[in-house]
Every structure is written in structure tokens, then in C-alpha cells.
Amino acid sequence: MTEWSSNMTDRSCLCYGPGMEVVETSAGPLAYDSRGEGGTVVMLPSGAHRRGDFDELRALLPGRFRTIAIDWPGHGDSPAGSGEHSAMRFADLAEEAVAALAPEGAVVLGNSVGGFAAGRLAIRRPELVRGLVFVDGGGFDGRPPQARAFCALMARPGFLRRVYPAFSRLYMRSQTDADRRAREAALETVANDAGRAIVSGLWRSFASPEHDLCAGAPGIAAPTLIVWGRRDPVIPLRVGRRAVELIPGAQLAVLDTGHVPHTGDPQGFAAALVPFLDQAFATAPAPA
């Protein structure tokens, strides 16, 4: 049995193993690691994926930024935890994690379900979000019937297990070693019974009316960068363009990648991200 040892008297943040810590949430501990010093950037991965997806991007960022990458429940080094598993629940946990790890506010960067969580956080808790980086995220597709039908299929663990190897190959459009490593890690998550149950729960929730950011998007006040993979077959570029139309002042960067641009083109991603971060931290004062 894994034993978690405390490095803080209030147990809000625990330490386990070199370079990895956990933050306590209402669902249990979430694993994360922190690098650099300065303005905080919290990174939230896609469903089935791990915080390691951000490794190449983080290596390209200047040390004046503190980056924190988090593993979702049942992903990577995080235990499955308790309670339901849905995009909305993940968004709740992201809010708890950002409030604990960056109470002064952070730029929140999220991919896919991580993008949904980041966007919802910018709507609900603007004091915690000094900048929003929305990467091939959910919440702006309008829930068309064909999408709801596909979500219902992917919500079946047996179907998910059978189709995921081909599905991940399709959405990753792998062209780099980072892409291939990210895909292998996602396959490991779905091959595990607990991980597969969690990912199935995410897919079920994507068809919910609650998985919609359109109504709240015009109220997002944080500087926003939307990064999209031109060849994403799961959440196509037209959805990213809709998000740009709805979020005031949002910028759009399009990369020639699949659903995970930070593994497909980390250099291109960093080229768009660094000036955005500099501007966000220069123009958005930390909340009192």
C-alpha cells in the first residue's frame, strides 16, 4: 500500500517521491510537480493523459515562470480517489488545486477536458485566473446529436477498451517522440480497469448540458490564448474559432498538430505562449 507522508502541518500539500508532490482535494490527493520560480502556470492535461504531456513544453519555458503540472484522479501518479468522475467534477478539483497551489492567481492552461476545467474556472473564479490558455478544449461544440451519440458509445468501458488504440492513433496524429510517448501513457490509463472507468465517466459527462461554456464565455475577463491543432479530428478547429468569437479579446494560435499541440509542436506552442505569459503577468496584478 502506498503511504503518503506529510511535509506540511496542515496536510494541504503532501510529498511523495523525488520531484513529485500531491495536493489534497475533496476527491483525494492529486499528484503534481513544480518547476521554476515566478509567475505560476498551472497545466491540466487531457483525459487519459498525464502531466508528462507537458514535459517538452516546460523545458522550453524560461525559468522566470513557475510551472505546475497535475495528474487527474486515476491518471499517472494520482490515485483514483472518491466520488463521481465527470468533466464537471474534474473542473471542481482543478479549482481546489489552483486555490491551494496558487492562491495569488495563476495562468491556467488546459488541454481537452483540462481546457474545459480551465475555462470554467475563469468564469466562476476569475480572481484565481490571471490568464487562460485554452487548448483544443471542450465546452464550445454545441452538443450536436452525432457528438452525443459518440459520447454514449465511449462511455461504455468495453467499447472504450476496444476502440481506444485506433482512436488515440487518430486524434494524436503522432509526428514526434513526445506524441508517441503521450499516446502510450494514455493507452496505459485506458488499459487499467480503474482508469478506464474514469475515462468512461468523462465521456458520459461530455454529452451533459453542464458541459457547455458558451453562456459564460463572454464574461471571461482574463487575457486568453486559444491554441488549436489544425488536424484535430475530435474537437475541430471550427470549435476553437467559436471560442475566439465568444471570449472577449481572445487570441488564436493554430499549430499543424492533432489534439495535443504541446506534444505535436512544443516549439511552436512555446513561441506563442511565452509572450502571452509575459503580457499576462505584466498586465494582470495579483489579487489582493
N, C-alpha and C positions, 0 to 999 in steps of 0.2 A: 504493500500500500504506500502511495506517495504521501510523504509528510511535509506539510507546509510550515516553514519556520518564520517567525516574525522578525522584521527589522525596524518596526515602529511600534511604539507603545499603544497607539490606538488601533492597530491592526488594519488600518485602511489600506496600507500597502505592504505586501509581503515580499520576501526574497526567496527564490529557489533556483539554485544553479548559477554558474557564472554568466553574467551578461543578461540574465532574464529575471524579471520581477513579475509580480501579479498585483492587480488592483482588485479589491473586494467590491462586488456588486450584489444586487439582490438575487441574482441567479447563481452566485458563487464567484470564485476567483477567475479573472481573465489575465492571461499571460501577455506581457509586453516587453519590449526593450527600448531603451532610450539612448540616443547618441547626440553628441554636440551640446552646445550651450547657446542661449539666446532665445529669440522668439520661438515659441513652441508650435510645431506642426504635428497634429495627430492624424495617423494614417489608418484607415479602415478598409480591409480587403473585401473582395467579392465572396459570395457564398461558396463553400467548399475549399476556398483558397486560404492561404496562411500569410502571416505577416512577412515572411520571407520574400513574397512577391515584390516588396519594395526595396530589396537589398541593393540592386544596381542603381536605382534612382537615388537612394540615400547616399550612396558612395559618391555621387556626382554633386551633391549639395554642399555649399560652403559650411564651414564649422560654426558660422555665426547663427545657424538655425539649430534648435533642439528638435530632433525628430523622435516621435514615439509611434511605434507600430504595434498593433494589437491583434491578438488571435481571438476570434469569436468562440463561443461555447462549442466544445466538441471538435474544434479545429486546432491543428498544430499542438501547442503545449497547454491549451486550456481544457480543463475537464468539461464534461457535458453540462454539468450544473443542473439546476432545477427549473421547473416551470415550463410553460409552452415555448415553442420555438417558431418565431414568425419574424417577418421584416420589422413589424412594429415593435416587437419585444427586443430585437437587436438594436433598434433605434433608442429604446429606453435605456439599454445597457450602455450604449455609446454616450448618452447624456450623463449617466452616472460616472463613467470613466473620465470624460473630459472635465466634469466638475471636480473630481478628485485629483486628477493629474495636472490640470492647468486651470485652476480657479480664476486666474487673471485673464483667461481667454486664450484661444488658440486659433490658428488656421486649421480647419478640419478638412481633410482630403479623404474622399471615399470613392471606391470603385463598386459599381453594380449595387448590391444591397447596401454596401458601405456608403455609396453615393446617396441612396435614399435616406440612410440614417443621418448623414451629414446635412443634407438638405432640410430634413425635418427639424434637426437641432437648430439650424439657422432661423427657422420660422418660429419655433417655440421658445428657444432660449438665446435670443440674439446677444445677450451680454457675454455668452461663452464663445461666440464665434467672431473672431477678428477678420476672418476671411474664409470663403468657401471654395473648395476645389472639387468640382462635381465631375466624376469620370465614368462615362458610359453607365450612368445610374438609372435606377428605376423611379417611377412616380410621375412620368410625363407622357406615357404612351396611350392614355385614354381607355385602357382595358377593352380593346376590341374583342369580339366573340372568339376569333381564332386564337388569340393570345390566352383567353381564359380557358379554352379547351386544352391547349398545350400545357398550361399550368396544372390543370386537373390530372393530366397523364403523369407529369413529372412529380406530382405529389404522391404517387404510388411507389413505395420503396422498391418493389420488384421491377417495375418498369424503369425506374431511375437507374438501378444497378445494371440492367441490360443495355440501356441506351447511352449511358454516360461516356463510355470510352469513345464512341463515334461523335457524340455531341460535343465533348470537350475538344476533340480534334477540330471540329467545325468552328467553334467560337474562338478558340485560341489563334487560329491561322498562324501557327508557330513559324517563326523565322529567326529566332535567336536561342541561344542556350538558356537564357532566362525564361523564355516562353516554355521551353520543353521541361525545365525544372518545375515551373509553376503548374504545368499540366499534370506532371507526375504526382506532385503533392496533392492536387485536387482529386486525382484518381484514388489515392490512398484514403482520403477523407470519406469518399463515397463507398469504397470497398468495406469500410468498417461499419458494423451494424448501427452503432450509436451515431456516428457521423452521418450515415445515410438517412436515418430517421430525422435528424435535424435539418438536413438539406431538403428533404421531402416537405417538412413543415414550412420551410421558407417558400418553396414553390407554391404550396397551397395558399399562402398568405398573399402572394403577388396578385391573385385574382380578386382580393378583397377591396371594397370601396375605400378602406382606410389606407390602401397603398396608392395614394394619389396626392401629389404635392401641388397640383395646378392652382387650386384656390388660394393657397397660402403663399405661392411663389412671388406674386407682386409685392408682398410685404417684406421680402428679404432685403435687409439693409446692408449686409456685409458685402465688401468687394467680392466679386465672384468670377472665377475662371472655370470655364467648362472645357474639358479635354475629352475628345472622342476619337475612337478608332474608325477610320473611314470604311474598313471592311468588317465591321461588327455585324454579324447576322442575327444576333439575339435582340439587341436594342439598337436599331439602325440609326444612322446619323440624323435622319429627319427628326428623331425624338430629341436629340441634342439641340438641334436648331429651334425646336419648340421651346425648350427650356431657356434658350437665349432670349427668345421673344418675351417670355414671361417674367424673367428675373431682371429687375432694373439695372442697367449698366453692365450686364454680364459680358465677358469676353469669351470668344470661342477659339480654341486651338484644335485643329484636325490633324491627326497623325495617320500614317499609312500602316495601320495595325488592325488586329482583331479587337476582342472585347476587353483586353487588358493592356492598354497602351504603355504602361510603365515597364512592362517586361518586353513588349514588342519594339519599343523605341525609347529606351531610357534617356538617351542623349537629347532627342527632340523634346521629350517631356520636360527635362531639366531646363532646356533653353527657354521654354515658355513659363516654367514655374518660378525660377529664381527671380526675374524682375517683378513678377506678381507678388511674391513674398516680400521683397524689399519694399514695394509700394504699400502693401497691406500693413506691414508693421510700422512703416513711417507715418501713415496717414490715419491709422485707427488706434487711438490711445487705449491703453489697457483700462478696463472698467475699474471704477473705484471699489 
